[in-house]
Amino acid sequence: MIVAIVACEIGFWVLLVGGLAARYLLKARRLSAVLLVSVPLVDLALLAFAVIDLRRGGEAALAHGLAAAYLGVSVAFGHRMLSWADRRFAHRFAGGPAPVKLPKAGRERAAHERRMWLRHLLAYGTAGLILGLFALLVGDLSRTAGLWGVMWVWTIVLVVDGFVAFSYTFARRSISSAKER
């Protein structure tokens, strides 16, 4: 299962870079569109690998939990990652505008950090739903206990990320009130 996760991650980046190279270097818009539209198929392949493995009687383990986490992150951040790469590729190879940098502090940064935390929460929730699907497919709670270890660690990461993200909101107030004095 770990091999499938690594293969899908490599496939994601190959399709993404290939699609952007076709768009900006080869000027092949159709090829670019086909490659970029194929990126979500990598996620479907990973889901299929995990489901097939579990249906064949494979032990629900950490690798299946990681696959669910990968899929959750892909759902929540996938489009954003594609846009991020597209802007940088366009700037580097096609004379596009330079990517806009985030401010280090202030309202814009605080709002950005809160939005990113909400995306993180979406990824977490999506992974939890996928793990629930995996548990239903296996049908034996004792065989799926290993799946949930990923979520315990991720819960801690999500809470810490929430504190960091919302700290920008409170830091913004203290910075602006310090400027008024």
N, C-alpha and C positions, 0 to 999 in steps of 0.2 A: 504494500500500500504506500509506503514511503517513496518507492520508486515512481509510482503514479503521481504523487504530489510534486516531486521534483520535475518529472517530465512535463506536467501541466504548467508549472511555473516557467520552465524553459520555453515551452510552446507559447505561453502568453507573450513573453518578451520577443521571441522570434517573429511572431505574427505582428506585434506592435511595431517593432523597428522595421520589419519588412514592408509593412503598410505605409509607414511614414517615408521610408526611402523610395518606395514606388511613387508616392505622391510628389515629393519635393526634389528628388534626384533624377528619377526616370521620367517624370511628368506623365506617368501612367495612372490616370485617375480611376479607371475601372479596376485595374489590378489592386490599387490602393484600397478602393472601397471593398472589394472582395476580401482582402486580407484583414482589414479592420473590422468588418462585420463578422469575420470568423473568430475574433478574439473571444466573445462569449461562449463559443462552442467548446473552448478549452474547459470552461467551468462545467458545462454539461457533461463532457467526457469524464471529468473527475467525479462528478456526482454518480455517473453510471458505473465507473470503476468501484466506487465505495458500495453502492447498492448491490452490484453483482457479487462482490466479495462477501458481503454480509448474507445475502440470500443463499450462497453456496455453503454457508455454515462457518465462515471465517469468524474468528474471535473478535468481537468488538473491542478495539484497543485504542491506544493513544493516537495511532496513525489515522484512524477514522475521525477522532476528535479534531486532529489537525486539519483534515480534509474539510470538515465542517467550518472550522475557523477560516480557512483559506476562502471557502465559498462565501462566508459572511462578509469578509473584508472585500471580496470582489464585488459583491452586490452593493455595498455601501460606498466604496471608494473607487470602483472600476472606472466609471465615466470620468471622474476627476483625474485619475492617473492618466487616462488617455488624453485628456485636454492638456494636462501639465506637459506631457511628452510632446504633444503636437505644437504647443507654443514654443518650446525650446528648440525643437527641430526646425520649425519655420524660421525662427530667429537665426539659427546657426547656418542653415543651408539655403534659405530662400529670401533672405533680406527682410524678414518679418520684424515687427516691433520687439524690442527687448521685453522680457517678462517683467511684470510689475512686482516689485519687492514689497513684502508686508512691512508696515511700520513696526518698530520694536515695542511700542506701547500706544496707549490711546484707545478711543472708542472702536476704531476699525479693527485693531488687533484683538481687542476683547471680544467683539462680535465674531470675528473669524475663529477664535479659539472655542467659543461656545458652539458654533456651527460644526466644527471638527469633532467636538465631543459628542454632539448629537449623531453625527455619522458613525462615530465609534460605538455609540449605543445601538444604532441600527445594525451594525455588523455583529455585535454581541447577540442581539435578539434574533437575527437571521440564523446565526450559527446554532443558537439554542433550539430553534425550530427544526433545523436540519438534524440535530442530534436526537430530537424527539422522534423525527421520522425514522432515523436509523434504529432507535430503540423499539419502535413499533414493528419495523421489518423483522428484527431479530425475534421479538416476542417473548424474550426471557430476560427479566430484570437482572438476574445474577450474571448473565453474559454481557450485559451492557454497562456494568458499573465502571469499567475502564474509560468509557466515553466521556464521562462527566468530569474527569480530572482536569481537562483543558479548561472547562468553564470555571472551576474553582480558582485557578491561577488567573484567568482572564477577568474574573470579578474583581480581584485585588487591583489589577492593572487598570480596569475601568474606573474604579473609585479614585485611585491616585491621579489618573488623567483628568477626572472631573474636578478634583481639587486644584490641579495646575491650571486647567482651562478657566475655571471661574475665578482664580486668583488674579487674572488679568483684569477682570471687571472691578475688583476691589483695589488693585494697584492703580488703575486708571483714576479712580476717585482721589486716592491719596496724592498722586502726581499732580492732578489738576488743582486740588486744594492747596498744595504746596506752592504752586505757581501764583495763586491769588494773593498769597501773603507777602 
